[in-house]
Amino acid sequence: MGPLADVPFAEVFRRHYPRLVGLARRVLGDAKEAEDAAQEALLALRVDPVAQRSEADIAAWLSRVVINGSLNRLRARRRADVLAQVVGARDVRPLGDEPAEAAVDADERQRVRATLAVLPERQATALLLRHAGYSYHEIATTLGVADGSVGVLLARGERAFRRAHEEMNQ
């Protein structure tokens, strides 16, 4: 498929939005915040020259933008939590809108997100994409690396994740 420059924005939005929201939700754990992150990524596409590229390049670019934006939101949330602890305030967030989410261990989800936030960005992105169901080729395209590098990147990311997760939970 050719560049999206001639495709109406509504069609681009319809085509990519569900997958971007799912990806952002894996990082953020919050449906509304994930929707915001996906919308911001799609709006960035309107002003970026990547819109002149192929559909595969655009999908990779959008994935990278939504993950980076989500990780930035996660880091900002962590900074706000630290600040709240310093000043003695308490930051209380609802677990989510779905009853099934309440049954899942919210503390562990938060620890996983905090661990991802301290990993090198490339490793965190690779892990997020893989666990979101992306193929090695899609991960390679999104990260701008050779397909053969993805396995090594994932293995290193998993080791770094395990170490960081253990350190944070001691």
Secondary structure, 3 states (H helix, E strand, C coil): CCCCCCCCHHHHHHHHHHHHHHHHHHHHCCHHHHHHHHHHHHHHHHHCHHHHCCHHHHHHHHHHHHHHHHHHHHHHHHHHHHHHHHHCCCCCCCCCCCHHHHHCCHHHHHHHHHHHHHCCHHHHHHHHHHHCCCCHHHHHHHHCCCCCHHHHHHHHHHHHHHHHHHHHCC
